[in-house]
Amino acid sequence: MTDFRSGFACFVGRPNVGKSTLTNALVGQKVAITSDKPQTTRHVIRGIVHRTDAQLVLVDTPGVHRPRTLLGERLNALVSDVWSEVDVVAMCFPADEPIGPGDRFIATDLASVPRVKKIAVITKTDRATKQQIGEQLLAVAQLGVELGIDWVHVIPVSAVANDQVDLLTNLLIAELPLGEALYPDGDLTDEPELVLIAEFVREAALDGVRDELPHSIAVVVEDMQLREGRSADKPLMDVYVHIYVERESQKHIVIGKGGSRLKEVGIVARESISKLLGVQVHLDIRVKVAKDWQRDPKQLQRLGF
């Protein structure tokens, strides 16, 4: 097919601007975890959009921020590496928040990236008034003029309300080069199952925690195997997971009184994992302390960073 387009587009922005929610909306299925906690995304997640005329690979990246730990430095470096490898970079600005120093910092870096096409996306329009959306559109356009960014498009969207999501998909695809499909038809992500399972557990663990604890949570899948002795029509997958925190006091918070909070984490995560694997799941979660792991190179490596 001579007019088939394929390529990579990357969502960037400061933490908690809606990048992962937008990725899931375009793919049509959950491939990236979401949370109202900043810096939820820690890995480069690829979500694949299949169409008869194109294949769009969306790269969801961690939010760029002023790093306070070695982990933060590594996440920022990860984002910069991605920018040079994609066809289109879509920078996200929330409709209900004014452009701040963090946005300007990222946009300044983005302005120095050559050849990559750049789109501005005004996210979370369901939270904003028409006047706020209009003002943000003008502000983002002006930011482009100031920094020398030639926005190919500036588009307002709401992933939650599914407003202009299809239009954004069309605009991204229009900027991709002509080429053959990059992934087999039907694949929605290239993330390994073990990584997705760990992320689902971390997403459940993030719900309801606050202060510094969300940043201190890391999850590793230690083992996963089908339970022996089960009939073929009723398989059961045993999944063994460790949640790591940085201090003993955080361990007690994650577990909760009498294990109540950890039990809730297991219930929520098990539903997502069962859907992913297509089988019933028994989830065994243990909470461990890895002191100050965000600042320790050896522990970061052990935890997959």
C-alpha positions in Angstrom: 0.0 0.0 0.0 1.9 3.1 -1.3 0.1 5.7 0.8 0.4 3.8 4.1 2.0 5.9 6.9 3.8 4.6 10.0 6.0 6.1 12.6 6.5 7.3 16.2 4.9 10.2 18.1 5.9 11.2 21.6 3.8 12.9 24.3 5.9 15.2 26.5 5.2 17.7 29.2 5.7 18.3 32.9 4.3 15.7 35.4 0.5 15.2 35.6 -0.6 17.0 32.4 -2.5 14.0 31.1 0.0 12.3 28.8 -0.8 8.7 29.9 -4.5 9.2 29.8 -4.2 10.6 26.3 -2.1 7.6 25.2 -4.7 5.2 26.5 -7.5 7.2 24.8 -5.8 7.1 21.4 -4.9 3.4 21.6 -8.4 2.6 22.8 -7.2 0.4 25.7 -5.1 0.8 28.8 -1.4 0.5 28.1 -0.1 3.1 30.5 -1.0 3.5 34.2 -2.6 6.8 35.3 -2.8 8.6 38.6 -3.3 12.1 40.0 0.2 11.8 41.5 2.9 13.7 39.6 5.7 11.5 38.1 3.5 8.4 37.8 5.1 7.3 34.6 8.7 6.0 35.0 9.1 4.0 31.8 8.8 4.8 28.1 5.6 3.1 27.2 4.7 2.4 23.6 1.0 2.2 22.6 0.1 1.2 19.1 -2.8 2.6 17.0 -3.8 0.4 14.1 -5.7 1.8 11.1 -6.1 0.6 7.5 -4.1 3.5 6.3 -1.5 3.9 9.0 0.2 2.6 12.2 0.9 5.2 14.8 3.2 4.2 17.7 2.6 6.5 20.6 5.5 6.9 23.1 4.4 8.0 26.5 7.3 9.4 28.6 7.9 10.4 32.2 7.0 14.0 33.1 10.0 16.3 32.8 10.8 17.9 36.2 13.5 19.5 38.2 15.2 16.3 39.6 15.9 15.9 43.3 17.2 12.3 43.1 19.3 10.1 40.8 16.0 8.5 39.6 14.7 11.9 38.6 17.9 12.6 36.6 17.6 9.3 34.8 14.0 9.8 33.9 14.7 13.3 32.4 17.6 11.8 30.4 15.2 9.1 29.2 12.8 11.7 27.8 15.5 13.6 26.0 16.7 10.4 24.3 13.2 9.7 23.0 12.8 13.2 21.4 15.6 12.5 18.9 14.1 9.2 17.9 10.5 10.0 17.0 8.8 11.7 14.0 6.5 14.0 16.0 6.7 15.4 19.5 3.3 16.5 21.0 3.8 18.8 24.0 0.9 18.8 26.5 -0.4 21.9 28.3 -3.4 21.5 30.7 -6.2 23.9 29.7 -7.0 24.8 33.3 -3.5 25.8 34.4 -1.4 28.8 33.2 1.9 28.2 31.5 4.6 28.0 34.2 8.3 27.7 34.5 8.2 23.9 34.1 6.4 24.2 30.7 8.8 26.9 29.6 11.8 24.8 30.6 10.6 21.8 28.6 9.6 24.0 25.6 13.0 25.7 25.5 14.7 22.3 25.3 12.2 21.1 22.7 12.9 24.2 20.5 16.5 23.0 20.2 15.5 19.6 18.8 16.0 19.7 15.0 13.9 18.1 12.3 11.2 16.7 14.6 7.7 18.0 13.9 6.1 19.6 16.9 2.4 19.8 17.9 1.0 21.6 21.0 -1.9 19.7 22.7 -4.1 21.6 25.2 -5.3 18.8 27.5 -8.0 18.4 30.1 -10.5 20.7 28.3 -13.3 19.1 30.2 -12.0 20.9 33.3 -11.8 24.3 31.7 -14.2 27.0 30.5 -14.3 28.1 26.9 -12.5 31.3 27.9 -9.7 29.4 29.6 -9.3 27.2 26.6 -9.1 30.2 24.3 -6.6 32.0 26.5 -4.5 28.9 26.7 -4.5 28.4 22.9 -3.2 32.0 22.5 -0.6 31.6 25.3 0.8 28.4 23.8 0.9 30.0 20.3 2.7 33.0 21.8 5.2 30.7 23.6 6.0 29.1 20.3 6.7 32.5 18.8 9.0 33.5 21.7 11.0 30.3 21.6 11.1 29.8 17.9 8.9 26.7 17.9 6.9 26.2 14.7 3.9 24.4 16.1 2.5 22.4 13.2 -0.9 22.3 15.0 -2.2 23.6 18.3 -5.2 21.5 19.3 -7.5 21.3 22.4 -8.6 17.8 23.5 -10.2 16.0 26.4 -9.2 12.3 26.7 -11.8 11.9 29.5 -14.7 13.3 27.4 -13.3 11.8 24.2 -13.4 15.3 22.6 -11.2 15.7 19.5 -9.2 12.6 20.3 -9.8 11.2 16.8 -8.8 14.6 15.3 -5.6 14.5 17.2 -4.9 10.9 15.9 -5.5 12.2 12.3 -3.2 15.1 12.8 -0.4 13.0 14.2 -0.7 10.4 11.4 -0.6 13.1 8.8 2.9 14.0 10.0 4.2 10.5 9.8 6.4 9.3 6.9 5.2 6.8 4.3 6.2 3.3 5.3 5.2 -0.2 6.2 3.7 -1.3 9.5 6.2 -1.5 12.3 4.3 -4.0 14.6 2.1 -7.0 13.9 -1.6 -6.2 13.5 -3.4 -6.4 16.9 -0.4 -5.6 19.1 -1.4 -2.7 21.4 2.0 -2.3 23.2 5.4 -3.8 23.1 5.8 -3.7 26.9 6.7 -7.1 28.4 3.9 -8.6 30.5 6.0 -8.5 33.7 6.5 -4.7 33.3 2.8 -4.1 32.8 1.9 -6.3 35.8 4.3 -4.4 38.0 2.9 -1.1 36.8 -0.7 -2.2 37.5 0.3 -3.0 41.1 2.1 0.3 41.5 -1.0 2.1 40.1 -3.2 0.5 42.7 -0.6 1.2 45.5 -0.5 4.9 44.5 -4.2 5.4 45.1 -4.8 7.2 48.4 -1.2 7.8 49.4 0.3 11.3 49.6 3.3 13.4 50.5 6.6 11.8 49.4 5.3 8.2 49.5 4.2 8.0 45.8 7.8 8.6 44.7 9.1 6.0 47.1 7.1 3.1 45.7 8.7 0.7 43.3 7.3 -2.7 42.2 9.0 -5.8 40.9 7.4 -9.1 39.7 9.5 -11.8 41.3 7.9 -14.9 39.7 4.8 -15.8 37.7 3.7 -19.4 36.8 0.6 -21.4 36.1 -0.5 -23.4 39.1 -0.1 -27.1 38.7 -3.0 -29.5 39.0 -5.6 -27.1 37.6 -7.9 -28.2 34.8 -7.2 -26.7 31.3 -10.5 -24.9 31.3 -9.8 -23.2 34.7 -6.2 -22.1 34.7 -4.8 -20.1 37.6 -1.8 -17.9 37.4 0.3 -17.4 40.6 2.0 -14.0 40.5 4.5 -13.0 43.2 5.2 -9.3 43.6 7.4 -7.2 45.9 6.5 -3.6 46.6 9.6 -1.6 47.7 9.5 1.5 49.8 12.3 3.6 51.3 11.5 3.5 55.0 9.9 1.3 57.6 7.2 3.9 58.3 6.2 3.8 54.6 5.9 0.1 54.8 3.2 0.3 57.5 1.3 2.9 55.4 1.2 0.7 52.3 0.2 -2.4 54.3 -2.5 -0.5 56.4 -4.1 -1.5 59.7 -4.3 -5.3 59.8 -3.2 -5.5 56.1 -6.4 -3.7 55.0 -4.7 -1.4 52.5 -2.5 -4.0 50.9 -5.6 -6.2 50.5 -7.4 -3.4 48.6 -4.3 -2.9 46.4 -4.4 -6.6 45.6 -8.1 -6.6 44.7 -7.7 -3.6 42.3 -4.5 -4.8 40.7 -5.7 -8.4 40.3 -8.6 -7.2 38.1 -6.3 -5.4 35.7 -3.8 -8.3 35.6 -6.5 -10.9 35.0 -7.7 -8.9 32.1 -4.2 -8.6 30.7 -3.4 -12.3 31.0 -6.8 -13.6 30.2 -6.8 -16.0 33.1 -7.7 -16.0 36.8 -4.9 -14.7 38.9 -3.7 -15.3 42.5 -1.6 -12.3 43.5 0.9 -12.6 46.3 2.2 -9.2 47.4 5.0 -8.6 49.9 6.2 -5.1 51.0 9.9 -4.6 51.6 12.2 -1.7 52.5 15.0 -0.7 50.2 16.5 2.3 52.0 16.7 5.5 49.9 16.6 3.4 46.7 15.9 6.5 44.5 19.4 7.8 45.3 21.3 4.5 45.2 22.7 3.5 41.8 23.0 -0.2 42.7 19.4 -0.3 44.0 18.1 1.6 41.0 19.7 -0.9 38.7 18.2 -3.8 40.7 14.7 -2.2 40.5 15.0 -1.7 36.7 16.1 1.9 36.4 
